Amino acid sequence: MLCDEDGLKITGDDVAGGEKGFTLSLLRNIFVHLQLPLLIDKTTIADEISKIGTKTSLIGRRCNARKLEMEIWRLPISASQRGKLISAGYTSLSSLSSLSPSDLARELKVSETEAMDILKAASHSRGAETSNASCSILEGAQSAWDMLHDEESLMHITTSSADLDNILGGGIHCKEVTEIGGVPGIGKTQLGMQIAVNVQIPHDFGGLGAKAIYIDTEGSFMVERAFQIAEACIEDMSEYNRFLRKDFQECKINMKPEDILENIFYFRICSYTEQIALINYLDKFISEHKDVKVVVVDSVTFHFRQDFDDMALRTRVLSGMALKLMNLAKKFSLAVVLLNQATIKHTEGSFQLALALGDSWSHTCTNRIVLYWNGNERYAYIDKSPSLRSASAAYSVTARGIRNSSSSCKRIKMM
């Protein structure tokens, strides 16, 4: 007899009797939990099969063990009902909190009575979890004064452009999610690689002395270019020693470009399912690599602009992913940098340049920076931030990486 992790029997009708949603969700979860270790740990399929043989219900239990927040799987409802919920994009209890029985019934194509039973089960489970967590929430209370002190003590990651750092309040902020978007060729990937290198600047030089995660969805990360930026970063530190600290004891520079590349954990993502799986895995990965202080996603939009037909489902999946990234930033005091593409939006009879994924996505990030051309010069504009005023600054993409704007770095016009 085949049962799910709660001991409820899975019948043939659940899988083969027209329950397409359940089957698809089952296959999706098999992919997430089996494919991801193959991508990251480079283990063999045989190893994974042997693990399944020795650990009962491994696929279902990994959700809780890795804190994937798949509360829907724990609801005391039938397997087919769970499958329909997850197929519709409802993966957490909170996502059901504002639904009416009629809305849920229409979306899942079930009766209102069945939808009412599902919502009652979710409400009961949510109440139990809230009561269990209430003590820990109250114990974690923090005064506004303490919050201000914590924010003032946080380090920033320099962009290597003093003008850009100035409008950003010192650089890219830790504990925050920063979205950087713009048209192709504006320098988004260059800036992402620069941040992944600069987070490794030692404490003696005003840096974090940390490591970086670089998630590449487009295949635009060039290791040769990262090596050039790393070389220039070390040269900048040497100049800092020679000129700015000549009257003091010099700081020893023990870093090599190879060391900097060694400290960038690179993940190549080829589908939105892999992207979701990796975001879910990051909590465990960063727990094992606590010196990681920046996560760069280049770009967050690529697969979601191509593989989704259901816009409502896409919005829910993206919102869940953004919430996980925000939690990672807070939990590990790191910076999350999301690179985004640009698109054209028709507004009031005219076409305007806008960042991809729509207006709802813009609310998921702490800071939003738009990169654009002004004539032949690149500019960065703070479009949204709770702590920074709207401002713009020119910057250049040079052979050494991101730098202040200079007249020698102009846009090349093709005839």
C-alpha positions in Angstrom: 0.0 0.0 0.0 1.3 3.4 -1.0 0.9 6.2 1.6 2.0 9.8 1.9 4.1 11.2 4.8 1.0 11.7 6.9 -0.1 8.0 6.6 -3.0 8.7 4.2 -3.5 6.1 1.6 -2.7 7.2 -2.0 -5.1 5.3 -4.3 -4.8 4.6 -8.0 -7.6 7.1 -8.5 -5.4 9.9 -7.1 -2.7 9.3 -9.7 -4.5 7.9 -12.7 -8.1 8.8 -12.2 -8.0 12.3 -13.8 -6.0 13.9 -11.0 -3.5 15.6 -13.3 -2.7 18.3 -10.7 -1.6 15.7 -8.1 0.5 13.8 -10.6 2.3 17.0 -11.9 3.0 18.1 -8.3 4.3 14.7 -7.4 6.7 14.7 -10.4 7.7 18.3 -9.7 8.7 17.4 -6.1 10.6 14.3 -7.2 12.5 16.6 -9.6 13.2 19.1 -6.8 14.5 16.6 -4.3 16.4 14.3 -6.6 17.7 16.6 -9.3 19.1 19.3 -7.0 21.6 17.1 -5.1 22.8 15.8 -8.5 23.5 19.4 -9.6 25.2 20.5 -6.4 26.8 17.5 -4.7 27.7 15.8 -8.0 26.5 12.4 -6.6 25.3 9.7 -8.8 21.8 8.5 -9.4 22.7 5.2 -7.9 23.7 7.0 -4.7 20.4 8.8 -4.6 18.4 5.5 -5.2 20.3 3.8 -2.3 19.5 6.7 0.0 15.8 6.3 -0.9 16.0 2.6 -0.1 17.5 3.2 3.4 15.4 6.2 4.4 11.6 5.7 4.4 9.6 8.5 2.7 12.8 10.5 2.0 11.2 12.8 -0.5 8.4 13.9 1.7 10.5 14.3 4.8 13.2 16.4 3.1 10.6 19.2 2.9 10.6 19.6 6.6 14.3 18.7 7.2 15.4 21.4 4.8 12.7 23.8 6.0 11.2 24.3 2.5 8.0 25.7 4.1 5.7 23.3 2.3 3.0 23.4 5.0 0.4 22.2 2.6 1.9 18.7 2.6 1.1 18.5 6.4 -2.6 19.3 6.1 -4.9 16.5 7.1 -6.6 16.4 3.7 -6.5 13.9 0.9 -3.5 13.5 -1.4 -5.5 14.6 -4.4 -6.6 17.8 -2.6 -3.0 18.6 -1.7 -1.9 18.0 -5.3 -4.5 20.5 -6.5 -3.4 23.1 -4.0 0.2 22.9 -4.9 -0.5 22.7 -8.6 -2.4 26.0 -8.2 0.6 27.6 -6.5 -0.5 27.3 -2.9 2.5 26.0 -1.0 2.1 27.6 2.4 -0.8 28.1 4.9 -0.5 31.8 4.7 -1.3 31.8 1.0 -4.8 30.4 1.9 -5.6 32.8 4.7 -7.4 35.5 2.6 -9.3 33.1 0.3 -13.0 32.6 0.3 -14.5 29.1 -0.2 -16.1 30.2 -3.5 -12.7 31.5 -4.8 -10.9 28.4 -3.8 -13.6 26.1 -5.2 -13.4 27.9 -8.5 -9.7 27.8 -8.7 -9.3 24.1 -7.7 -12.5 23.1 -9.6 -14.0 21.5 -6.5 -17.3 22.0 -4.7 -17.7 24.8 -2.2 -18.2 22.3 0.6 -14.9 20.6 -0.2 -13.2 24.0 -0.4 -14.7 24.9 3.0 -13.2 21.8 4.5 -9.8 22.6 3.1 -9.9 26.1 4.5 -11.0 24.8 7.9 -8.1 22.4 8.0 -5.7 25.1 7.0 -7.1 27.5 9.7 -6.8 24.9 12.4 -3.2 24.0 11.4 -2.2 27.6 11.2 -3.6 28.3 14.7 -1.6 25.4 16.1 1.6 26.6 14.5 1.0 30.2 15.7 0.5 29.1 19.3 3.7 27.0 19.2 5.7 29.9 17.7 4.3 32.7 19.9 6.8 32.3 22.7 9.8 32.4 20.3 8.3 35.5 18.5 7.9 37.4 21.7 11.4 36.4 22.9 12.7 37.8 19.7 11.2 41.3 20.2 13.7 44.1 19.5 13.4 47.8 20.2 13.6 50.4 17.5 16.8 51.8 19.1 18.5 48.4 18.9 17.4 48.1 15.3 19.0 51.5 14.5 22.2 50.5 16.2 22.3 47.2 14.3 21.8 49.0 11.0 24.5 51.6 11.7 26.9 48.8 12.5 26.2 46.9 9.3 28.9 46.9 6.6 28.3 47.8 3.0 29.7 46.2 -0.2 31.4 48.8 -2.4 30.6 48.9 -6.1 34.1 50.4 -6.9 32.4 53.5 -8.1 32.6 56.3 -5.4 29.7 58.2 -7.0 27.5 55.1 -7.1 28.4 54.2 -3.5 27.5 57.8 -2.5 23.9 57.6 -3.6 23.6 54.1 -2.2 24.7 55.3 1.3 28.0 53.5 1.2 27.3 50.6 -1.2 25.1 47.6 -1.3 23.4 47.1 2.0 23.5 43.8 4.0 20.2 42.4 5.4 18.4 43.9 2.4 17.3 42.7 -1.1 18.5 45.1 -3.8 17.1 44.8 -7.4 19.2 46.2 -10.2 17.7 46.3 -13.6 18.2 47.8 -17.0 18.5 47.3 -20.8 21.0 44.8 -22.3 24.6 46.1 -22.4 24.1 48.5 -19.6 26.4 46.6 -17.3 24.1 44.5 -15.0 26.3 41.4 -15.1 29.5 43.5 -14.8 28.1 45.1 -11.6 27.0 41.7 -10.3 30.5 40.2 -10.8 32.1 43.4 -9.2 29.9 42.9 -6.1 30.9 39.2 -5.9 34.5 40.2 -6.0 34.3 43.2 -3.7 32.6 41.4 -0.9 35.9 39.6 -0.4 37.9 42.8 0.3 39.5 42.2 3.8 38.4 44.0 6.9 41.6 46.0 7.0 40.7 47.6 3.8 37.1 48.4 4.8 35.5 45.3 3.3 33.7 42.3 4.7 36.3 39.6 4.0 33.5 37.2 3.0 32.4 35.0 0.1 29.8 35.2 -2.6 27.1 33.0 -4.2 26.5 33.7 -7.9 23.4 32.2 -9.5 23.6 32.4 -13.3 20.3 31.8 -15.1 21.4 33.2 -18.5 24.9 31.9 -18.9 26.3 35.4 -19.0 28.9 34.9 -16.2 32.4 35.0 -17.8 35.1 33.6 -15.5 37.8 35.4 -17.6 36.1 38.7 -16.9 35.8 37.9 -13.2 39.5 37.2 -13.1 40.2 40.6 -14.6 38.0 42.3 -12.0 39.7 40.3 -9.2 43.2 41.4 -10.5 42.1 45.1 -10.5 40.7 44.8 -7.0 44.0 43.5 -5.7 45.8 46.3 -7.5 43.5 48.9 -5.9 44.3 47.5 -2.5 48.0 47.8 -3.2 47.5 51.4 -4.2 45.6 52.0 -1.1 48.5 50.7 0.9 51.1 52.8 -1.0 49.3 56.2 -1.1 46.7 56.4 1.7 48.5 54.5 4.4 52.1 55.5 3.8 52.3 57.1 7.3 50.9 54.0 9.0 51.8 50.3 9.1 50.8 48.7 5.8 48.2 46.0 5.7 49.5 42.7 4.2 47.8 41.6 1.0 47.8 37.8 0.9 45.1 37.5 -1.8 45.6 36.4 -5.3 43.0 36.5 -8.2 42.7 32.7 -7.9 41.8 33.0 -4.3 39.0 35.4 -5.1 37.5 33.1 -7.8 37.8 30.2 -5.3 35.5 32.1 -3.0 32.7 32.6 -5.5 30.2 29.7 -5.4 28.8 29.5 -8.9 25.5 27.8 -9.8 24.3 27.5 -13.4 20.4 27.3 -13.6 18.7 26.1 -16.7 14.9 26.2 -15.8 12.6 27.8 -13.3 12.2 24.5 -11.4 15.9 24.4 -10.8 15.8 28.1 -9.7 13.1 27.4 -7.2 14.9 24.3 -5.9 18.2 26.2 -5.5 16.5 29.1 -3.6 15.0 26.5 -1.3 18.4 24.9 -0.8 20.3 28.1 0.0 19.3 28.1 3.7 21.1 24.8 4.2 24.0 25.8 2.0 24.6 29.1 3.7 24.3 27.5 7.1 27.3 25.3 6.1 29.1 28.3 4.6 28.5 31.1 7.1 31.1 33.4 5.6 28.8 34.0 2.5 27.7 37.6 2.7 26.2 38.2 -0.8 23.9 36.3 -3.1 23.7 37.5 -6.7 21.0 36.2 -9.0 21.6 37.0 -12.7 18.9 37.3 -13.7 15.9 36.6 -11.5 13.5 37.0 -14.5 15.0 35.0 -17.3 13.1 31.7 -16.9 9.9 33.2 -15.5 9.4 35.3 -18.6 9.5 32.3 -21.0 8.1 29.2 -19.3 4.9 30.6 -17.6 1.5 31.0 -19.2 -0.5 31.3 -16.0 0.4 34.8 -14.7 -1.4 34.4 -11.4 0.6 31.2 -10.7 3.8 33.0 -11.7 3.1 35.9 -9.3 2.6 33.5 -6.4 5.7 31.5 -7.2 7.8 34.7 -7.5 6.4 36.1 -4.3 7.3 32.9 -2.4 10.8 33.0 -3.8 11.2 36.7 -2.9 10.1 36.0 0.6 12.7 33.2 1.0 15.4 35.6 -0.2 14.3 38.3 2.2 14.4 35.8 5.0 17.9 34.7 4.0 19.1 38.3 4.0 17.8 38.9 7.5 18.7 35.5 9.0 22.4 35.5 7.8 22.9 39.4 7.7 23.9 39.2 4.0 23.0 41.2 0.9 20.8 39.8 -1.9 21.3 41.3 -5.3 18.7 40.5 -8.0 19.5 41.5 -11.5 16.5 42.1 -13.7 15.8 42.7 -17.3 13.9 45.6 -18.9 10.8 45.7 -21.0 8.5 48.2 -22.7 5.3 49.2 -20.9 2.4 51.0 -22.6 1.1 53.8 -20.3 -1.3 56.6 -21.1 -0.8 56.3 -24.8 3.0 56.2 -24.7 5.6 53.5 -24.4 8.0 53.6 -21.5 11.0 51.5 -20.3 10.1 49.4 -17.3 11.7 46.5 -15.4 10.3 43.1 -16.1 7.8 41.1 -14.0 5.3 44.0 -13.5 4.4 46.3 -10.7 3.6 43.6 -8.1 7.2 42.4 -8.3 8.6 45.8 -7.5 7.2 45.6 -3.9 9.2 42.5 -3.1 12.6 44.2 -3.0 14.0 46.6 -0.4 15.8 48.8 -2.9 15.3 49.1 -6.6 18.0 50.6 -8.9 17.4 51.3 -12.5 20.4 51.5 -14.9 19.9 53.5 -18.1 21.7 55.4 -20.8 21.8 59.2 -20.8 23.3 60.0 -24.2 26.5 58.1 -24.3 26.9 57.7 -20.5 25.6 55.1 -18.1 23.6 56.2 -15.1 22.2 54.5 -12.0 18.9 55.8 -10.5 17.5 54.9 -7.1 13.9 54.2 -8.1 12.7 52.9 -4.7 14.2 52.7 -1.2 12.8 53.1 2.3 16.1 54.7 3.5 17.7 56.3 0.5 16.5 59.4 -1.4 15.9 59.3 -5.1 19.2 60.2 -6.8 21.2 59.3 -9.9 24.9 58.9 -10.5 27.0 58.2 -13.6 29.3 55.2 -13.8 31.5 53.4 -16.3 32.3 49.8 -17.2 36.0 49.7 -17.8 38.6 47.0 -18.3 39.1 47.1 -14.5 35.4 46.7 -13.7 32.9 49.3 -12.5 34.4 52.7 -11.9 33.4 56.4 -11.8 32.3 57.8 -15.1 35.1 59.1 -17.3 35.0 60.7 -20.8 37.1 57.8 -22.2 34.3 55.3 -21.5 31.5 56.1 -23.9 28.8 54.1 -25.6 30.0 52.6 -28.9 27.5 53.3 -31.7 27.3 50.7 -34.4 26.7 52.0 -37.9 
